Amino acid sequence: MKNRLRVLRAERNWSQADLAVRLEVSRQSVNAIETGKFDPSLPLAFKLAHLFETSIESIFTDEN
Amino acid sequence: MGCQTNNPAVRRFTLRFVVAMLLYALFSPLATWGLFRWHLPAVIVWLPALLPALPIIGAVFVTGRYMAEEKDEFQRAVLVQSLLGGIGAILAVITVWGFLENYAHFRHLDILMIWPLYLVFVGISYGLVKARYR
């Protein structure tokens, strides 16, 4: 799944580690999600949406 | 899993797993020594014989506990994939070896080798899974 996490992070000047702390996950998790190698669960996707004050659909886009 | 030393779930898992393996290293020679020395009657000989199996069962339980305690879903997914890889590999190896024993007169594979081989396969699988997400 494609996502805009890198852009959203850059807008806030957050590193992957900063985002990981806010999400209470590992930096490797953030990296795997950001590079599209791991799709987060719905609760984690909601957590991301709340954190970036936007909707899930504006962060993640279905490639199909 | 290995990179996250400040993760309390990983710390607990590592400690519990090391304790289980230390108990195995202690119980295994103890059982061998006891069985040879005491010449126990056949009715109760299974008691010391089972002693080294307990920490191994404990290690499996410890792994299950870790999965329940780990809050990071990505780390959980990495471990699940690694365990599946390890289980698949050990099942494939013992199945192939079993047929080779039966039909090609290969040496008998001691069933006690399954646990250490499983750990090796899980380790290899963990490395491969981590490399895929890098």
N, CA and C atoms of all chains as a GROMACS GRO file, in nm:
protein
  594
    1MET      N    1   0.084  -0.119   0.000
    1MET     CA    2   0.000   0.000   0.000
    1MET      C    3   0.089   0.126   0.000
    2LYS      N    4   0.055   0.220  -0.092
    2LYS     CA    5   0.132   0.345  -0.096
    2LYS      C    6   0.089   0.436   0.019
    3ASN      N    7   0.180   0.522   0.062
    3ASN     CA    8   0.142   0.614   0.171
    3ASN      C    9   0.223   0.743   0.163
    4ARG      N   10   0.177   0.843   0.238
    4ARG     CA   11   0.241   0.975   0.238
    4ARG      C   12   0.316   1.002   0.369
    5LEU      N   13   0.352   0.896   0.437
    5LEU     CA   14   0.414   0.914   0.569
    5LEU      C   15   0.541   0.997   0.564
    6ARG      N   16   0.625   0.970   0.462
    6ARG     CA   17   0.752   1.043   0.454
    6ARG      C   18   0.727   1.194   0.441
    7VAL      N   19   0.629   1.229   0.357
    7VAL     CA   20   0.596   1.370   0.336
    7VAL      C   21   0.541   1.432   0.465
    8LEU      N   22   0.449   1.360   0.527
    8LEU     CA   23   0.387   1.411   0.651
    8LEU      C   24   0.490   1.429   0.762
    9ARG      N   25   0.584   1.336   0.766
    9ARG     CA   26   0.692   1.347   0.866
    9ARG      C   27   0.779   1.468   0.838
   10ALA      N   28   0.814   1.483   0.708
   10ALA     CA   29   0.902   1.593   0.668
   10ALA      C   30   0.839   1.728   0.700
   11GLU      N   31   0.706   1.739   0.681
   11GLU     CA   32   0.634   1.864   0.710
   11GLU      C   33   0.648   1.903   0.857
   12ARG      N   34   0.661   1.804   0.941
   12ARG     CA   35   0.673   1.829   1.086
   12ARG      C   36   0.817   1.819   1.135
   13ASN      N   37   0.905   1.788   1.041
   13ASN     CA   38   1.048   1.775   1.074
   13ASN      C   39   1.072   1.663   1.177
   14TRP      N   40   0.997   1.554   1.160
   14TRP     CA   41   1.013   1.439   1.249
   14TRP      C   42   1.100   1.334   1.182
   15SER      N   43   1.183   1.271   1.259
   15SER     CA   44   1.259   1.156   1.207
   15SER      C   45   1.171   1.031   1.223
   16GLN      N   46   1.215   0.921   1.165
   16GLN     CA   47   1.139   0.795   1.183
   16GLN      C   48   1.134   0.758   1.332
   17ALA      N   49   1.245   0.786   1.401
   17ALA     CA   50   1.252   0.755   1.545
   17ALA      C   51   1.152   0.840   1.623
   18ASP      N   52   1.139   0.969   1.583
   18ASP     CA   53   1.041   1.057   1.651
   18ASP      C   54   0.899   1.002   1.636
   19LEU      N   55   0.868   0.963   1.512
   19LEU     CA   56   0.734   0.910   1.485
   19LEU      C   57   0.713   0.779   1.562
   20ALA      N   58   0.816   0.697   1.566
   20ALA     CA   59   0.807   0.568   1.637
   20ALA      C   60   0.774   0.590   1.785
   21VAL      N   61   0.838   0.690   1.846
   21VAL     CA   62   0.812   0.721   1.987
   21VAL      C   63   0.666   0.763   2.004
   22ARG      N   64   0.617   0.848   1.913
   22ARG     CA   65   0.478   0.896   1.923
   22ARG      C   66   0.377   0.783   1.904
   23LEU      N   67   0.414   0.686   1.819
   23LEU     CA   68   0.323   0.574   1.793
   23LEU      C   69   0.340   0.460   1.892
   24GLU      N   70   0.447   0.467   1.972
   24GLU     CA   71   0.484   0.361   2.066
   24GLU      C   72   0.512   0.229   1.993
   25VAL      N   73   0.587   0.241   1.882
   25VAL     CA   74   0.633   0.122   1.809
   25VAL      C   75   0.782   0.139   1.784
   26SER      N   76   0.844   0.038   1.723
   26SER     CA   77   0.987   0.048   1.693
   26SER      C   78   1.011   0.131   1.567
   27ARG      N   79   1.134   0.183   1.554
   27ARG     CA   80   1.168   0.259   1.433
   27ARG      C   81   1.160   0.169   1.309
   28GLN      N   82   1.194   0.041   1.328
   28GLN     CA   83   1.186  -0.055   1.217
   28GLN      C   84   1.042  -0.068   1.166
   29SER      N   85   0.947  -0.057   1.259
   29SER     CA   86   0.805  -0.065   1.220
   29SER      C   87   0.768   0.054   1.132
   30VAL      N   88   0.812   0.173   1.175
   30VAL     CA   89   0.783   0.294   1.097
   30VAL      C   90   0.845   0.282   0.957
   31ASN      N   91   0.968   0.235   0.954
   31ASN     CA   92   1.036   0.220   0.825
   31ASN      C   93   0.964   0.121   0.735
   32ALA      N   94   0.921   0.008   0.792
   32ALA     CA   95   0.852  -0.095   0.713
   32ALA      C   96   0.719  -0.044   0.659
   33ILE      N   97   0.649   0.036   0.740
   33ILE     CA   98   0.520   0.092   0.696
   33ILE      C   99   0.545   0.198   0.588
   34GLU      N  100   0.641   0.285   0.616
   34GLU     CA  101   0.671   0.397   0.524
   34GLU      C  102   0.714   0.347   0.386
   35THR      N  103   0.792   0.241   0.382
   35THR     CA  104   0.841   0.187   0.254
   35THR      C  105   0.738   0.096   0.187
   36GLY      N  106   0.622   0.081   0.250
   36GLY     CA  107   0.514   0.002   0.191
   36GLY      C  108   0.535  -0.149   0.201
   37LYS      N  109   0.630  -0.190   0.285
   37LYS     CA  110   0.657  -0.334   0.297
   37LYS      C  111   0.566  -0.400   0.401
   38PHE      N  112   0.510  -0.318   0.490
   38PHE     CA  113   0.423  -0.372   0.594
   38PHE      C  114   0.299  -0.283   0.604
   39ASP      N  115   0.183  -0.346   0.594
   39ASP     CA  116   0.057  -0.271   0.607
   39ASP      C  117   0.013  -0.271   0.752
   40PRO      N  118  -0.009  -0.152   0.810
   40PRO     CA  119  -0.049  -0.147   0.951
   40PRO      C  120  -0.192  -0.197   0.970
   41SER      N  121  -0.222  -0.236   1.094
   41SER     CA  122  -0.359  -0.275   1.128
   41SER      C  123  -0.446  -0.150   1.128
   42LEU      N  124  -0.577  -0.170   1.133
   42LEU     CA  125  -0.668  -0.055   1.136
   42LEU      C  126  -0.645   0.033   1.260
   43PRO      N  127  -0.629  -0.026   1.381
   43PRO     CA  128  -0.602   0.061   1.497
   43PRO      C  129  -0.476   0.147   1.481
   44LEU      N  130  -0.370   0.089   1.423
   44LEU     CA  131  -0.247   0.167   1.405
   44LEU      C  132  -0.265   0.273   1.296
   45ALA      N  133  -0.341   0.239   1.192
   45ALA     CA  134  -0.370   0.337   1.086
   45ALA      C  135  -0.449   0.455   1.144
   46PHE      N  136  -0.544   0.426   1.232
   46PHE     CA  137  -0.622   0.532   1.298
   46PHE      C  138  -0.531   0.619   1.386
   47LYS      N  139  -0.438   0.552   1.453
   47LYS     CA  140  -0.344   0.625   1.540
   47LYS      C  141  -0.261   0.722   1.456
   48LEU      N  142  -0.217   0.674   1.339
   48LEU     CA  143  -0.140   0.761   1.248
   48LEU      C  144  -0.226   0.879   1.202
   49ALA      N  145  -0.351   0.849   1.167
   49ALA     CA  146  -0.441   0.953   1.118
   49ALA      C  147  -0.464   1.060   1.227
   50HIS      N  148  -0.486   1.013   1.350
   50HIS     CA  149  -0.506   1.108   1.462
   50HIS      C  150  -0.381   1.193   1.484
   51LEU      N  151  -0.266   1.127   1.475
   51LEU     CA  152  -0.138   1.195   1.501
   51LEU      C  153  -0.113   1.305   1.398
   52PHE      N  154  -0.146   1.276   1.272
   52PHE     CA  155  -0.124   1.374   1.164
   52PHE      C  156  -0.249   1.460   1.139
   53GLU      N  157  -0.350   1.443   1.224
   53GLU     CA  158  -0.476   1.519   1.216
   53GLU      C  159  -0.535   1.517   1.076
   54THR      N  160  -0.547   1.397   1.023
   54THR     CA  161  -0.604   1.380   0.890
   54THR      C  162  -0.679   1.246   0.886
   55SER      N  163  -0.726   1.209   0.767
   55SER     CA  164  -0.798   1.082   0.757
   55SER      C  165  -0.704   0.970   0.709
   56ILE      N  166  -0.745   0.847   0.733
   56ILE     CA  167  -0.663   0.732   0.689
   56ILE      C  168  -0.645   0.736   0.537
   57GLU      N  169  -0.754   0.769   0.465
   57GLU     CA  170  -0.748   0.769   0.318
   57GLU      C  171  -0.650   0.872   0.263
   58SER      N  172  -0.626   0.978   0.340
   58SER     CA  173  -0.532   1.079   0.290
   58SER      C  174  -0.386   1.039   0.320
   59ILE      N  175  -0.368   0.936   0.399
   59ILE     CA  176  -0.232   0.886   0.426
   59ILE      C  177  -0.202   0.766   0.336
   60PHE      N  178  -0.298   0.674   0.331
   60PHE     CA  179  -0.277   0.549   0.256
   60PHE      C  180  -0.364   0.548   0.130
   61THR      N  181  -0.306   0.499   0.021
   61THR     CA  182  -0.384   0.484  -0.102
   61THR      C  183  -0.370   0.341  -0.153
   62ASP      N  184  -0.484   0.286  -0.195
   62ASP     CA  185  -0.486   0.150  -0.247
   62ASP      C  186  -0.422   0.148  -0.385
   63GLU      N  187  -0.328   0.057  -0.404
   63GLU     CA  188  -0.258   0.051  -0.533
   63GLU      C  189  -0.341  -0.014  -0.643
   64ASN      N  190  -0.446  -0.090  -0.601
   64ASN     CA  191  -0.527  -0.161  -0.704
   64ASN      C  192  -0.627  -0.065  -0.767
   65MET      N  193   1.348  -0.776   1.660
   65MET     CA  194   1.348  -0.821   1.798
   65MET      C  195   1.482  -0.795   1.867
   66GLY      N  196   1.590  -0.835   1.798
   66GLY     CA  197   1.721  -0.821   1.857
   66GLY      C  198   1.769  -0.678   1.872
   67CYS      N  199   1.720  -0.587   1.784
   67CYS     CA  200   1.768  -0.449   1.785
   67CYS      C  201   1.700  -0.368   1.894
   68GLN      N  202   1.594  -0.422   1.953
   68GLN     CA  203   1.511  -0.342   2.043
   68GLN      C  204   1.539  -0.376   2.188
   69THR      N  205   1.656  -0.344   2.238
   69THR     CA  206   1.690  -0.385   2.374
   69THR      C  207   1.616  -0.303   2.478
   70ASN      N  208   1.562  -0.186   2.440
   70ASN     CA  209   1.488  -0.106   2.537
   70ASN      C  210   1.339  -0.142   2.540
   71ASN      N  211   1.303  -0.244   2.462
   71ASN     CA  212   1.165  -0.291   2.462
   71ASN      C  213   1.147  -0.388   2.579
   72PRO      N  214   1.058  -0.355   2.676
   72PRO     CA  215   1.045  -0.441   2.794
   72PRO      C  216   1.001  -0.584   2.761
   73ALA      N  217   0.915  -0.600   2.658
   73ALA     CA  218   0.870  -0.734   2.620
   73ALA      C  219   0.988  -0.818   2.569
   74VAL      N  220   1.077  -0.756   2.492
   74VAL     CA  221   1.196  -0.827   2.440
   74VAL      C  222   1.288  -0.863   2.555
   75ARG      N  223   1.304  -0.768   2.649
   75ARG     CA  224   1.393  -0.794   2.765
   75ARG      C  225   1.342  -0.914   2.847
   76ARG      N  226   1.211  -0.914   2.871
   76ARG     CA  227   1.152  -1.025   2.948
   76ARG      C  228   1.167  -1.157   2.871
   77PHE      N  229   1.141  -1.152   2.740
   77PHE     CA  230   1.153  -1.273   2.658
   77PHE      C  231   1.296  -1.327   2.662
   78THR      N  232   1.393  -1.238   2.643
   78THR     CA  233   1.533  -1.280   2.641
   78THR      C  234   1.572  -1.344   2.774
   79LEU      N  235   1.534  -1.279   2.884
   79LEU     CA  236   1.568  -1.332   3.017
   79LEU      C  237   1.505  -1.469   3.040
   80ARG      N  238   1.375  -1.479   3.010
   80ARG     CA  239   1.304  -1.606   3.031
   80ARG      C  240   1.361  -1.717   2.943
   81PHE      N  241   1.392  -1.683   2.818
   81PHE     CA  242   1.444  -1.784   2.725
   81PHE      C  243   1.582  -1.833   2.770
   82VAL      N  244   1.665  -1.740   2.813
   82VAL     CA  245   1.800  -1.777   2.860
   82VAL      C  246   1.788  -1.867   2.984
   83VAL      N  247   1.698  -1.831   3.076
   83VAL     CA  248   1.677  -1.913   3.197
   83VAL      C  249   1.634  -2.054   3.157
   84ALA      N  250   1.540  -2.064   3.063
   84ALA     CA  251   1.491  -2.195   3.017
   84ALA      C  252   1.606  -2.277   2.958
   85MET      N  253   1.690  -2.213   2.878
   85MET     CA  254   1.800  -2.286   2.815
   85MET      C  255   1.908  -2.325   2.917
   86LEU      N  256   1.928  -2.240   3.018
   86LEU     CA  257   2.024  -2.274   3.125
   86LEU      C  258   1.973  -2.394   3.205
   87LEU      N  259   1.841  -2.395   3.231
   87LEU     CA  260   1.782  -2.509   3.302
   87LEU      C  261   1.796  -2.637   3.219
   88TYR      N  262   1.780  -2.622   3.088
   88TYR     CA  263   1.796  -2.739   2.999
   88TYR      C  264   1.940  -2.790   3.008
   89ALA      N  265   2.035  -2.696   3.003
   89ALA     CA  266   2.177  -2.733   3.010
   89ALA      C  267   2.210  -2.799   3.145
   90LEU      N  268   2.135  -2.763   3.249
   90LEU     CA  269   2.157  -2.822   3.382
   90LEU      C  270   2.087  -2.957   3.395
   91PHE      N  271   1.961  -2.962   3.350
   91PHE     CA  272   1.880  -3.084   3.368
   91PHE      C  273   1.926  -3.199   3.279
   92SER      N  274   1.975  -3.167   3.161
   92SER     CA  275   2.011  -3.273   3.067
   92SER      C  276   2.121  -3.365   3.122
   93PRO      N  277   2.238  -3.311   3.166
   93PRO     CA  278   2.339  -3.400   3.224
   93PRO      C  279   2.296  -3.458   3.359
   94LEU      N  280   2.215  -3.380   3.433
   94LEU     CA  281   2.167  -3.427   3.564
   94LEU      C  282   2.080  -3.552   3.547
   95ALA      N  283   1.993  -3.550   3.448
   95ALA     CA  284   1.906  -3.665   3.422
   95ALA      C  285   1.989  -3.786   3.378
   96THR      N  286   2.085  -3.762   3.290
   96THR     CA  287   2.172  -3.871   3.242
   96THR      C  288   2.247  -3.933   3.360
   97TRP      N  289   2.306  -3.847   3.443
   97TRP     CA  290   2.383  -3.892   3.558
   97TRP      C  291   2.294  -3.969   3.656
   98GLY      N  292   2.176  -3.912   3.685
   98GLY     CA  293   2.083  -3.974   3.779
   98GLY      C  294   2.035  -4.110   3.733
   99LEU      N  295   2.003  -4.118   3.604
   99LEU     CA  296   1.950  -4.244   3.551
   99LEU      C  297   2.054  -4.355   3.555
  100PHE      N  298   2.179  -4.317   3.528
  100PHE     CA  299   2.286  -4.418   3.531
  100PHE      C  300   2.321  -4.458   3.675
  101ARG      N  301   2.315  -4.361   3.765
  101ARG     CA  302   2.364  -4.384   3.900
  101ARG      C  303   2.261  -4.458   3.987
  102TRP      N  304   2.134  -4.417   3.974
  102TRP     CA  305   2.035  -4.468   4.068
  102TRP      C  306   1.967  -4.599   4.025
  103HIS      N  307   1.978  -4.635   3.900
  103HIS     CA  308   1.912  -4.756   3.849
  103HIS      C  309   1.767  -4.765   3.896
  104LEU      N  310   1.692  -4.663   3.860
  104LEU     CA  311   1.553  -4.653   3.906
  104LEU      C  312   1.466  -4.762   3.845
  105PRO      N  313   1.361  -4.802   3.918
  105PRO     CA  314   1.268  -4.900   3.860
  105PRO      C  315   1.196  -4.842   3.738
  106ALA      N  316   1.160  -4.928   3.647
  106ALA     CA  317   1.098  -4.885   3.520
  106ALA      C  318   0.972  -4.800   3.541
  107VAL      N  319   0.904  -4.822   3.653
  107VAL     CA  320   0.778  -4.748   3.678
  107VAL      C  321   0.801  -4.598   3.692
  108ILE      N  322   0.914  -4.561   3.752
  108ILE     CA  323   0.936  -4.416   3.775
  108ILE      C  324   1.054  -4.359   3.695
  109VAL      N  325   1.111  -4.440   3.607
  109VAL     CA  326   1.228  -4.393   3.532
  109VAL      C  327   1.192  -4.276   3.439
  110TRP      N  328   1.065  -4.266   3.403
  110TRP     CA  329   1.024  -4.158   3.313
  110TRP      C  330   1.032  -4.020   3.380
  111LEU      N  331   1.031  -4.018   3.513
  111LEU     CA  332   1.035  -3.888   3.584
  111LEU      C  333   1.165  -3.811   3.555
  112PRO      N  334   1.284  -3.867   3.587
  112PRO     CA  335   1.407  -3.794   3.551
  112PRO      C  336   1.428  -3.785   3.400
  113ALA      N  337   1.374  -3.882   3.327
  113ALA     CA  338   1.390  -3.880   3.181
  113ALA      C  339   1.318  -3.759   3.121
  114LEU      N  340   1.208  -3.718   3.185
  114LEU     CA  341   1.130  -3.605   3.132
  114LEU      C  342   1.185  -3.469   3.174
  115LEU      N  343   1.272  -3.472   3.277
  115LEU     CA  344   1.323  -3.346   3.334
  115LEU      C  345   1.380  -3.248   3.229
  116PRO      N  346   1.467  -3.293   3.136
  116PRO     CA  347   1.522  -3.196   3.038
  116PRO      C  348   1.417  -3.144   2.939
  117ALA      N  349   1.305  -3.216   2.927
  117ALA     CA  350   1.201  -3.172   2.832
  117ALA      C  351   1.126  -3.050   2.887
  118LEU      N  352   1.120  -3.040   3.020
  118LEU     CA  353   1.041  -2.931   3.081
  118LEU      C  354   1.088  -2.791   3.040
  119PRO      N  355   1.221  -2.762   3.046
  119PRO     CA  356   1.264  -2.627   3.003
  119PRO      C  357   1.236  -2.600   2.855
  120ILE      N  358   1.238  -2.705   2.772
  120ILE     CA  359   1.210  -2.686   2.629
  120ILE      C  360   1.063  -2.649   2.609
  121ILE      N  361   0.976  -2.719   2.682
  121ILE     CA  362   0.834  -2.684   2.678
  121ILE      C  363   0.817  -2.541   2.732
  122GLY      N  364   0.894  -2.509   2.835
  122GLY     CA  365   0.893  -2.374   2.891
  122GLY      C  366   0.934  -2.270   2.788
  123ALA      N  367   1.034  -2.302   2.707
  123ALA     CA  368   1.082  -2.207   2.604
  123ALA      C  369   0.973  -2.180   2.500
  124VAL      N  370   0.896  -2.284   2.468
  124VAL     CA  371   0.785  -2.267   2.373
  124VAL      C  372   0.679  -2.175   2.436
  125PHE      N  373   0.651  -2.198   2.564
  125PHE     CA  374   0.555  -2.116   2.638
  125PHE      C  375   0.603  -1.970   2.645
  126VAL      N  376   0.734  -1.953   2.671
  126VAL     CA  377   0.794  -1.819   2.680
  126VAL      C  378   0.776  -1.743   2.548
  127THR      N  379   0.791  -1.815   2.436
  127THR     CA  380   0.773  -1.753   2.304
  127THR      C  381   0.628  -1.707   2.287
  128GLY      N  382   0.537  -1.792   2.332
  128GLY     CA  383   0.394  -1.756   2.326
  128GLY      C  384   0.364  -1.634   2.412
  129ARG      N  385   0.424  -1.628   2.532
  129ARG     CA  386   0.405  -1.514   2.621
  129ARG      C  387   0.456  -1.386   2.556
  130TYR      N  388   0.573  -1.397   2.489
  130TYR     CA  389   0.630  -1.280   2.423
  130TYR      C  390   0.531  -1.225   2.319
  131MET      N  391   0.473  -1.317   2.242
  131MET     CA  392   0.380  -1.271   2.138
  131MET      C  393   0.258  -1.202   2.199
  132ALA      N  394   0.217  -1.248   2.318
  132ALA     CA  395   0.103  -1.186   2.385
  132ALA      C  396   0.142  -1.050   2.444
  133GLU      N  397   0.269  -1.036   2.486
  133GLU     CA  398   0.313  -0.913   2.554
  133GLU      C  399   0.365  -0.806   2.458
  134GLU      N  400   0.410  -0.848   2.338
  134GLU     CA  401   0.468  -0.753   2.243
  134GLU      C  402   0.357  -0.664   2.186
  135LYS      N  403   0.370  -0.534   2.206
  135LYS     CA  404   0.266  -0.441   2.160
  135LYS      C  405   0.288  -0.396   2.016
  136ASP      N  406   0.412  -0.412   1.969
  136ASP     CA  407   0.447  -0.368   1.834
  136ASP      C  408   0.406  -0.475   1.733
  137GLU      N  409   0.302  -0.444   1.653
  137GLU     CA  410   0.248  -0.546   1.562
  137GLU      C  411   0.348  -0.588   1.453
  138PHE      N  412   0.436  -0.498   1.414
  138PHE     CA  413   0.536  -0.533   1.313
  138PHE      C  414   0.634  -0.636   1.369
  139GLN      N  415   0.680  -0.613   1.492
  139GLN     CA  416   0.773  -0.707   1.556
  139GLN      C  417   0.707  -0.844   1.572
  140ARG      N  418   0.578  -0.841   1.607
  140ARG     CA  419   0.503  -0.967   1.620
  140ARG      C  420   0.497  -1.039   1.486
  141ALA      N  421   0.471  -0.962   1.380
  141ALA     CA  422   0.460  -1.022   1.247
  141ALA      C  423   0.593  -1.084   1.205
  142VAL      N  424   0.704  -1.015   1.236
  142VAL     CA  425   0.837  -1.066   1.203
  142VAL      C  426   0.861  -1.199   1.276
  143LEU      N  427   0.824  -1.204   1.405
  143LEU     CA  428   0.846  -1.327   1.481
  143LEU      C  429   0.758  -1.441   1.429
  144VAL      N  430   0.631  -1.410   1.401
  144VAL     CA  431   0.540  -1.514   1.351
  144VAL      C  432   0.593  -1.572   1.220
  145GLN      N  433   0.638  -1.485   1.129
  145GLN     CA  434   0.692  -1.533   1.002
  145GLN      C  435   0.818  -1.616   1.023
  146SER      N  436   0.902  -1.573   1.119
  146SER     CA  437   1.025  -1.647   1.148
  146SER      C  438   0.993  -1.785   1.204
  147LEU      N  439   0.896  -1.790   1.297
  147LEU     CA  440   0.858  -1.920   1.356
  147LEU      C  441   0.798  -2.012   1.251
  148LEU      N  442   0.713  -1.955   1.164
  148LEU     CA  443   0.654  -2.036   1.057
  148LEU      C  444   0.763  -2.091   0.964
  149GLY      N  445   0.861  -2.006   0.935
  149GLY     CA  446   0.974  -2.050   0.850
  149GLY      C  447   1.049  -2.163   0.918
  150GLY      N  448   1.075  -2.148   1.049
  150GLY     CA  449   1.148  -2.250   1.125
  150GLY      C  450   1.070  -2.380   1.133
  151ILE      N  451   0.939  -2.369   1.160
  151ILE     CA  452   0.855  -2.490   1.171
  151ILE      C  453   0.847  -2.561   1.035
  152GLY      N  454   0.828  -2.481   0.929
  152GLY     CA  455   0.822  -2.538   0.794
  152GLY      C  456   0.951  -2.609   0.758
  153ALA      N  457   1.063  -2.546   0.790
  153ALA     CA  458   1.194  -2.604   0.755
  153ALA      C  459   1.218  -2.734   0.832
  154ILE      N  460   1.188  -2.735   0.963
  154ILE     CA  461   1.214  -2.856   1.043
  154ILE      C  462   1.120  -2.968   1.000
  155LEU      N  463   0.995  -2.934   0.967
  155LEU     CA  464   0.902  -3.037   0.920
  155LEU      C  465   0.950  -3.096   0.788
  156ALA      N  466   0.998  -3.010   0.698
  156ALA     CA  467   1.048  -3.057   0.569
  156ALA      C  468   1.170  -3.148   0.588
  157VAL      N  469   1.261  -3.104   0.675
  157VAL     CA  470   1.385  -3.181   0.696
  157VAL      C  471   1.355  -3.319   0.756
  158ILE      N  472   1.271  -3.324   0.861
  158ILE     CA  473   1.248  -3.454   0.924
  158ILE      C  474   1.163  -3.546   0.834
  159THR      N  475   1.076  -3.486   0.753
  159THR     CA  476   0.997  -3.569   0.660
  159THR      C  477   1.090  -3.631   0.555
  160VAL      N  478   1.174  -3.547   0.494
  160VAL     CA  479   1.267  -3.596   0.392
  160VAL      C  480   1.360  -3.700   0.452
  161TRP      N  481   1.412  -3.666   0.573
  161TRP     CA  482   1.508  -3.757   0.639
  161TRP      C  483   1.441  -3.890   0.673
  162GLY      N  484   1.315  -3.884   0.716
  162GLY     CA  485   1.241  -4.007   0.749
  162GLY      C  486   1.230  -4.100   0.629
  163PHE      N  487   1.198  -4.043   0.514
  163PHE     CA  488   1.188  -4.127   0.393
  163PHE      C  489   1.325  -4.180   0.353
  164LEU      N  490   1.428  -4.096   0.368
  164LEU     CA  491   1.564  -4.140   0.334
  164LEU      C  492   1.608  -4.254   0.428
  165GLU      N  493   1.567  -4.244   0.555
  165GLU     CA  494   1.599  -4.352   0.651
  165GLU      C  495   1.531  -4.482   0.611
  166ASN      N  496   1.403  -4.470   0.573
  166ASN     CA  497   1.325  -4.590   0.541
  166ASN      C  498   1.368  -4.656   0.411
  167TYR      N  499   1.394  -4.573   0.311
  167TYR     CA  500   1.414  -4.630   0.177
  167TYR      C  501   1.557  -4.620   0.125
  168ALA      N  502   1.638  -4.532   0.184
  168ALA     CA  503   1.775  -4.518   0.130
  168ALA      C  504   1.881  -4.548   0.236
  169HIS      N  505   1.835  -4.609   0.346
  169HIS     CA  506   1.926  -4.656   0.453
  169HIS      C  507   2.014  -4.544   0.509
  170PHE      N  508   1.956  -4.425   0.520
  170PHE     CA  509   2.031  -4.315   0.583
  170PHE      C  510   2.041  -4.341   0.733
  171ARG      N  511   2.141  -4.278   0.797
  171ARG     CA  512   2.160  -4.290   0.942
  171ARG      C  513   2.036  -4.242   1.015
  172HIS      N  514   2.005  -4.303   1.129
  172HIS     CA  515   1.888  -4.260   1.207
  172HIS      C  516   1.911  -4.121   1.266
  173LEU      N  517   1.813  -4.033   1.248
  173LEU     CA  518   1.822  -3.897   1.305
  173LEU      C  519   1.762  -3.901   1.445
  174ASP      N  520   1.844  -3.870   1.544
  174ASP     CA  521   1.798  -3.869   1.683
  174ASP      C  522   1.689  -3.763   1.698
  175ILE      N  523   1.578  -3.802   1.755
  175ILE     CA  524   1.465  -3.709   1.769
  175ILE      C  525   1.502  -3.589   1.858
  176LEU      N  526   1.601  -3.605   1.944
  176LEU     CA  527   1.646  -3.494   2.030
  176LEU      C  528   1.716  -3.383   1.950
  177MET      N  529   1.750  -3.414   1.826
  177MET     CA  530   1.814  -3.312   1.740
  177MET      C  531   1.713  -3.212   1.685
  178ILE      N  532   1.585  -3.245   1.696
  178ILE     CA  533   1.481  -3.161   1.634
  178ILE      C  534   1.477  -3.021   1.696
  179TRP      N  535   1.487  -3.014   1.829
  179TRP     CA  536   1.480  -2.882   1.897
  179TRP      C  537   1.596  -2.791   1.857
  180PRO      N  538   1.723  -2.838   1.870
  180PRO     CA  539   1.832  -2.748   1.828
  180PRO      C  540   1.827  -2.713   1.680
  181LEU      N  541   1.786  -2.811   1.596
  181LEU     CA  542   1.774  -2.781   1.452
  181LEU      C  543   1.663  -2.678   1.428
  182TYR      N  544   1.554  -2.691   1.502
  182TYR     CA  545   1.443  -2.596   1.489
  182TYR      C  546   1.491  -2.454   1.524
  183LEU      N  547   1.570  -2.444   1.633
  183LEU     CA  548   1.621  -2.312   1.673
  183LEU      C  549   1.711  -2.252   1.565
  184VAL      N  550   1.794  -2.338   1.504
  184VAL     CA  551   1.882  -2.291   1.396
  184VAL      C  552   1.797  -2.240   1.279
  185PHE      N  553   1.695  -2.316   1.243
  185PHE     CA  554   1.610  -2.276   1.130
  185PHE      C  555   1.532  -2.147   1.161
  186VAL      N  556   1.486  -2.132   1.285
  186VAL     CA  557   1.415  -2.009   1.323
  186VAL      C  558   1.513  -1.890   1.313
  187GLY      N  559   1.638  -1.912   1.356
  187GLY     CA  560   1.740  -1.806   1.348
  187GLY      C  561   1.766  -1.763   1.204
  188ILE      N  562   1.780  -1.862   1.116
  188ILE     CA  563   1.803  -1.832   0.973
  188ILE      C  564   1.681  -1.759   0.916
  189SER      N  565   1.564  -1.812   0.949
  189SER     CA  566   1.440  -1.754   0.901
  189SER      C  567   1.424  -1.609   0.949
  190TYR      N  568   1.460  -1.584   1.075
  190TYR     CA  569   1.451  -1.449   1.133
  190TYR      C  570   1.540  -1.351   1.055
  191GLY      N  571   1.661  -1.396   1.024
  191GLY     CA  572   1.754  -1.313   0.947
  191GLY      C  573   1.697  -1.279   0.809
  192LEU      N  574   1.638  -1.381   0.744
  192LEU     CA  575   1.582  -1.360   0.610
  192LEU      C  576   1.461  -1.266   0.613
  193VAL      N  577   1.375  -1.285   0.715
  193VAL     CA  578   1.256  -1.200   0.726
  193VAL      C  579   1.297  -1.054   0.753
  194LYS      N  580   1.395  -1.036   0.843
  194LYS     CA  581   1.442  -0.900   0.872
  194LYS      C  582   1.503  -0.835   0.750
  195ALA      N  583   1.578  -0.915   0.671
  195ALA     CA  584   1.642  -0.861   0.550
  195ALA      C  585   1.535  -0.815   0.450
  196ARG      N  586   1.423  -0.886   0.445
  196ARG     CA  587   1.317  -0.850   0.352
  196ARG      C  588   1.255  -0.715   0.386
  197TYR      N  589   1.249  -0.683   0.512
  197TYR     CA  590   1.187  -0.556   0.555
  197TYR      C  591   1.288  -0.440   0.564
  198ARG      N  592   1.416  -0.469   0.534
  198ARG     CA  593   1.518  -0.365   0.550
  198ARG      C  594   1.506  -0.260   0.440
   0.00000   0.00000   0.00000
